[in-house]
């Protein structure tokens, strides 16, 4: 009997790894395609913008948008994957409808409130510029449709529609690239406002397409009639659980976005736009490493959530096996890419123009920081999807605090100082996550 149990367990592990490899392969392929598109888009922006200062200002605005959209979602985007995955596991179409409807209403409400306040502040602060009203209005709609798109992306992930998740997670970048490419024959140089407009249009198209395809998926699952759907609601306990988890993750997501975007923001305040341009360009190349982590996380998140719903001894062993396998896979794929970027850093930065050659060391430091994330694996997702959001928030709070202090202290060094700050903060965040996973989940990497 023991022999047959071992054989059955081995089959389960192989099946899980096959699904992991297949799903990760789909996401990774789409991510790499979109990474190439994003790389070329950045080249077009740097070469066809009016000035390097405009490029720096645009990267500053992108970081600001990322922060604003995260704050405006109220943390409800982060709970979508987890609770949709749990409802999907139970094969309860009714519950799936109620969960998605409950979360979407709150994402929309929080976004409208957040965008409205930000719009008023922006137009008041920038009232000396004639275009301030139109720029503020454009940013309002950008954040609105960005958050709607994010909600549907998380829904696709929760129901394990991996291809849809991968496509809609990066569709806006593809649309933005097409807009840039098509406008070059008609525009001699890109103005900052034109780039902001293109960014807004890309999210409008992406969110609309995501809503359309989610509706098609939902049509195949739908069991409730319209009248029934209007009558039934989630139990108060389930609502409370979603809201509490969202509020906890709200702080976590704000800290995470600060971790990813503080460098361009702080440099935009304490250094010049040229240094922001160097930092923004290096970060976008460095993201090639994190795409592997993102690709595998896209498959792991719902699996982590499902396994943690009954966290007994066997589930813990399965979680550990999944964690170790995925980390080994990420390391095998990422190491050659790291070596190539370290060797060809000057050539890569030079693709964006001669003014960017001085950012080669900035790029090297940043990719080493991202490589640490790959070395420790998906510790953040593991903590969040197993209900340990507060531990992830604590880790990020300490890391972001270190990052902000170092960015201010090292700002005289410009982009190079920013890269050093990022490296140290990323290292602290991921090593703390590794410690928490070992201590509280009893899951080790080795």
C-alpha positions in Angstrom: 0.0 0.0 0.0 2.8 2.4 0.9 4.4 1.7 -2.5 1.2 2.6 -4.4 0.7 5.7 -2.3 4.2 6.9 -3.2 3.5 6.2 -6.9 0.3 8.2 -6.7 2.0 11.1 -4.9 4.7 11.1 -7.6 2.1 11.3 -10.3 0.5 14.3 -8.6 3.8 16.1 -8.3 4.6 15.4 -12.0 1.2 16.6 -13.0 1.6 19.8 -11.0 5.0 20.5 -12.4 3.7 19.9 -15.9 0.9 22.4 -15.4 3.5 24.8 -13.9 5.8 24.5 -16.8 3.0 24.8 -19.4 1.3 27.8 -17.7 4.7 29.5 -17.0 5.7 28.8 -20.6 2.6 30.5 -21.9 3.0 33.6 -19.7 6.8 33.7 -20.2 6.4 33.6 -24.0 3.8 36.4 -24.0 5.9 38.4 -21.5 9.0 38.1 -23.6 7.1 39.2 -26.7 5.8 42.2 -24.8 9.2 42.8 -23.2 10.6 43.2 -26.8 7.7 45.5 -27.6 8.3 47.5 -24.5 12.1 47.6 -25.2 11.4 49.0 -28.7 8.8 51.4 -27.3 11.4 52.8 -24.9 13.8 53.2 -27.7 11.2 55.1 -29.7 10.4 57.4 -26.8 14.1 58.2 -26.1 14.9 58.8 -29.7 11.8 60.7 -30.8 11.0 62.7 -27.7 11.7 66.4 -27.8 14.4 66.1 -25.2 15.9 63.8 -22.6 14.2 66.0 -19.9 10.8 65.1 -21.5 11.7 61.4 -21.3 12.6 61.8 -17.6 9.3 63.7 -17.0 7.3 60.9 -18.7 9.0 58.2 -16.6 8.2 60.3 -13.5 4.5 60.5 -14.6 4.4 56.7 -15.1 5.7 56.1 -11.6 3.2 58.6 -10.3 0.4 56.8 -12.2 1.4 53.5 -10.8 1.3 54.9 -7.2 -2.0 56.7 -7.7 -3.7 53.7 -9.3 -2.6 51.4 -6.5 -3.8 53.8 -3.8 -7.1 54.2 -5.7 -7.9 50.5 -5.9 -8.2 50.2 -2.1 -6.4 46.9 -2.0 -9.3 45.1 -3.6 -7.4 44.1 -6.7 -5.0 42.0 -4.6 -7.8 39.9 -3.1 -9.4 39.2 -6.5 -7.0 36.4 -7.5 -7.2 34.7 -4.1 -11.0 34.7 -3.6 -11.8 34.1 -7.2 -9.5 31.1 -7.1 -11.2 29.8 -3.9 -14.6 30.2 -5.4 -13.5 28.5 -8.7 -12.0 25.6 -6.7 -15.4 25.0 -5.1 -17.0 24.8 -8.6 -19.5 27.3 -7.4 -20.6 29.5 -10.3 -23.0 31.4 -8.1 -20.3 32.3 -5.5 -17.9 33.2 -8.3 -20.5 35.7 -9.6 -21.1 37.2 -6.2 -17.3 37.5 -5.4 -16.4 39.2 -8.6 -19.4 41.5 -8.5 -18.7 42.5 -4.9 -15.0 43.2 -5.6 -15.6 45.1 -8.9 -18.1 47.5 -7.3 -15.5 48.4 -4.7 -12.6 48.7 -7.1 -14.8 51.1 -9.2 -16.0 53.1 -6.2 -12.5 53.6 -4.7 -11.0 54.4 -8.1 -13.6 57.1 -8.8 -13.1 58.7 -5.4 -9.3 58.5 -5.6 -9.1 59.8 -9.2 -11.5 62.6 -8.4 -9.4 63.8 -5.4 -6.2 63.5 -7.4 -7.7 65.4 -10.4 -8.7 68.3 -8.1 -5.3 68.4 -6.5 -3.4 68.3 -9.8 -5.4 71.0 -11.4 -5.1 73.3 -8.3 -1.3 72.8 -8.0 -0.7 73.1 -11.8 -3.2 75.9 -12.5 -0.5 78.1 -13.9 -0.3 75.9 -17.0 -2.9 76.1 -19.7 -2.9 72.3 -20.3 -3.1 71.3 -16.7 -6.8 70.7 -16.8 -6.5 68.4 -19.9 -3.5 66.6 -18.5 -5.3 66.0 -15.2 -8.4 64.8 -17.1 -6.3 62.4 -19.1 -4.6 61.0 -16.0 -8.1 60.6 -14.4 -9.2 58.3 -17.3 -5.9 56.6 -17.5 -6.1 55.5 -13.8 -9.8 54.5 -14.1 -9.3 52.2 -17.1 -5.9 50.9 -15.8 -7.7 49.7 -12.6 -10.6 48.2 -14.5 -8.1 46.3 -16.7 -6.2 45.2 -13.6 -9.4 43.7 -12.1 -10.2 41.6 -15.1 -6.5 40.5 -15.4 -6.8 39.2 -11.8 -10.1 37.5 -12.6 -8.5 35.6 -15.5 -5.6 34.5 -13.2 -8.1 33.4 -10.5 -10.0 31.0 -12.8 -6.7 29.8 -14.3 -7.3 31.2 -17.8 -3.5 31.6 -18.1 -3.4 32.7 -21.8 -6.0 35.4 -21.2 -4.2 36.5 -18.1 -0.9 36.8 -19.9 -2.3 38.6 -22.9 -4.4 41.2 -21.0 -1.7 41.8 -18.4 0.4 43.3 -21.2 -2.1 44.3 -23.9 -1.8 48.0 -23.1 1.9 47.9 -23.8 1.2 46.4 -27.2 -1.4 49.0 -28.0 0.9 51.8 -26.8 3.6 50.5 -29.1 1.3 50.5 -32.1 0.2 54.0 -31.4 3.8 55.1 -31.2 4.8 53.4 -34.4 1.8 54.7 -36.4 2.3 58.2 -35.2 6.0 58.5 -36.2 5.3 59.4 -39.8 3.0 62.2 -38.8 4.8 63.6 -35.7 8.4 64.8 -36.0 8.9 64.6 -32.2 6.7 63.3 -29.3 5.6 65.8 -26.8 5.1 64.8 -23.2 1.3 65.4 -23.5 1.1 63.2 -26.6 2.8 60.3 -24.7 0.3 60.7 -21.8 -2.6 60.6 -24.3 -1.2 57.4 -26.0 -0.9 55.8 -22.6 -4.5 56.6 -21.7 -5.8 55.2 -25.0 -3.9 52.0 -24.6 -5.6 51.3 -21.2 -9.0 52.2 -22.5 -8.7 49.7 -25.3 -7.1 47.0 -23.0 -9.8 47.4 -20.3 -12.6 47.3 -22.9 -11.2 44.1 -24.5 -10.7 42.5 -21.1 -14.3 43.2 -20.1 -15.6 41.7 -23.4 -13.6 38.5 -23.1 -14.4 38.1 -19.4 -18.1 38.3 -20.3 -17.6 35.5 -22.8 -16.0 33.3 -20.2 -18.7 34.1 -17.7 -21.4 33.3 -20.3 -20.2 29.7 -20.4 -20.3 29.4 -16.6 -23.5 31.4 -15.8 -26.2 29.6 -13.9 -28.1 32.3 -12.1 -30.8 34.1 -13.9 -30.7 37.9 -13.9 -33.5 38.1 -11.3 -31.7 35.5 -9.1 -28.4 37.4 -9.4 -30.1 40.6 -8.2 -31.6 38.9 -5.1 -28.6 36.9 -3.8 -25.7 38.4 -1.9 -22.5 37.2 -0.2 -22.8 36.3 3.4 -21.7 39.0 5.9 -18.8 36.8 7.1 -17.5 36.4 3.5 -17.8 40.1 2.8 -16.0 40.9 6.0 -13.2 38.5 5.1 -12.7 40.0 1.7 -12.8 43.6 3.1 -10.3 42.8 5.9 -7.9 41.1 3.5 -8.2 44.0 1.0 -7.4 46.6 3.7 -4.4 44.6 4.8 -3.2 44.2 1.3 -3.9 47.8 0.5 -0.9 48.8 2.6 1.1 46.0 1.2 0.4 47.0 -2.4 1.2 50.7 -1.8 4.5 49.6 -0.2 5.2 47.3 -3.2 4.5 50.1 -5.7 6.7 52.4 -3.7 9.5 49.8 -3.8 9.2 49.6 -7.6 8.7 53.3 -8.3 10.3 55.4 -5.5 13.6 55.8 -7.4 12.2 57.8 -10.3 9.9 59.7 -8.0 12.7 60.7 -5.5 15.2 61.4 -8.3 12.5 63.6 -10.0 12.4 65.7 -6.8 16.1 65.8 -5.8 17.9 65.3 -9.1 17.4 66.4 -12.7 15.2 64.8 -15.4 18.2 63.4 -17.2 19.0 61.2 -14.2 15.4 60.1 -14.1 15.6 59.1 -17.7 18.7 57.0 -17.0 17.0 55.3 -14.1 13.8 54.7 -16.0 15.6 53.2 -18.9 17.8 50.9 -16.7 14.7 49.8 -14.8 12.9 48.8 -17.9 15.8 46.7 -19.1 16.2 45.2 -15.6 12.6 44.1 -15.7 13.5 41.4 -18.2 14.8 39.4 -15.2 11.6 39.9 -13.2 9.5 38.8 -16.1 10.4 35.2 -15.3 9.3 35.7 -11.7 6.1 37.3 -12.9 5.4 34.5 -15.4 5.7 31.8 -12.9 3.8 33.7 -10.2 0.9 34.0 -12.6 0.6 30.2 -12.4 1.6 29.8 -8.8 -0.7 32.3 -7.1 -4.0 30.4 -7.6 -2.3 27.1 -6.8 -0.9 28.6 -3.6 -4.4 29.9 -2.7 -6.0 26.5 -3.3 -3.4 24.5 -1.3 -3.6 26.9 1.6 -7.4 26.6 1.9 -6.7 23.3 3.9 -3.2 23.9 5.3 -2.5 20.5 6.9 0.8 18.6 6.9 0.3 17.2 3.3 -0.6 20.6 1.9 2.5 22.2 3.5 4.6 19.5 1.8 2.9 20.2 -1.5 3.5 23.9 -1.1 7.1 23.4 -0.3 7.6 21.1 -3.3 5.9 23.6 -5.6 7.9 26.5 -4.2 11.2 24.7 -4.6 10.5 23.5 -8.1 9.4 26.9 -9.3 12.5 28.6 -7.8 14.8 26.1 -9.5 13.0 26.7 -12.8 13.4 30.5 -12.4 17.0 30.3 -11.6 17.8 28.0 -14.6 16.1 30.4 -17.0 17.4 33.7 -15.4 21.1 33.0 -14.8 22.1 33.1 -18.5 20.1 36.3 -19.0 21.8 37.9 -16.0 25.2 37.1 -17.4 24.3 38.5 -20.8 23.0 41.8 -19.4 26.1 42.2 -17.2 28.4 41.7 -20.1 26.5 43.8 -22.6 25.2 46.6 -20.3 27.0 49.4 -22.2 25.7 48.1 -25.6 22.1 47.8 -24.3 22.1 51.3 -22.8 23.7 52.7 -25.9 20.7 51.5 -28.0 18.7 54.4 -26.5 21.3 57.0 -27.5 24.8 58.1 -26.6 23.5 60.1 -23.6 22.5 56.8 -22.0 25.9 55.1 -22.1 26.8 56.5 -18.7 24.0 54.4 -17.2 25.7 51.0 -17.8 26.7 50.6 -14.1 23.2 51.7 -13.1 21.8 48.8 -15.1 24.3 46.3 -13.7 23.4 47.1 -10.1 19.7 47.0 -10.8 19.7 43.6 -12.5 21.8 42.2 -9.6 19.0 43.4 -7.3 16.3 41.7 -9.3 18.4 38.5 -9.4 18.1 38.3 -5.6 14.3 38.2 -6.1 14.7 35.2 -8.4 17.2 33.4 -6.0 14.7 33.4 -3.1 11.7 32.6 -5.3 8.0 33.6 -4.9 8.1 34.3 -1.1 5.9 37.3 -1.3 3.2 35.5 -3.2 3.5 32.5 -0.9 2.9 34.7 2.2 0.0 36.6 0.6 -1.8 33.6 -0.8 -1.6 31.6 2.4 -3.2 34.4 4.4 0.0 35.9 5.9 -0.5 39.4 4.3 0.6 41.2 7.4 4.1 39.5 7.3 4.5 40.6 3.7 3.4 44.1 4.7 5.9 44.2 7.5 8.7 43.1 5.2 7.8 45.7 2.7 7.5 48.5 5.3 11.0 47.9 6.5 12.4 47.6 3.0 10.6 50.7 1.7 11.7 52.7 4.7 15.3 51.8 4.0 14.8 52.6 0.3 13.4 56.0 0.9 16.2 56.9 3.4 18.9 55.7 1.0 17.4 57.4 -2.0 17.5 60.8 -0.2 21.0 60.2 1.2 22.4 59.0 -2.2 20.5 61.4 -4.4 23.6 63.5 -5.0 25.0 60.5 -6.9 22.0 60.6 -9.2 20.8 57.4 -10.9 23.9 55.4 -9.6 22.9 56.2 -6.0 19.3 55.3 -6.8 20.5 51.9 -8.2 22.5 51.2 -5.0 19.4 52.0 -2.8 17.2 49.7 -4.9 19.7 46.8 -4.6 19.9 47.0 -0.8 16.2 47.5 -0.3 15.3 44.6 -2.6 17.8 42.3 -0.9 16.3 43.2 2.5 12.7 42.6 1.4 13.4 39.2 -0.2 15.6 37.9 2.6 13.0 38.9 5.2 10.4 37.1 3.1 12.5 34.0 3.0 12.9 34.1 6.8 9.1 34.6 7.3 8.2 31.7 5.0 10.6 29.4 7.0 9.5 30.6 10.4 5.7 30.8 10.0 4.9 28.4 7.2 7.7 25.8 8.0 8.7 25.9 4.3 12.3 26.0 3.4 14.0 26.7 0.1 16.7 23.9 0.6 
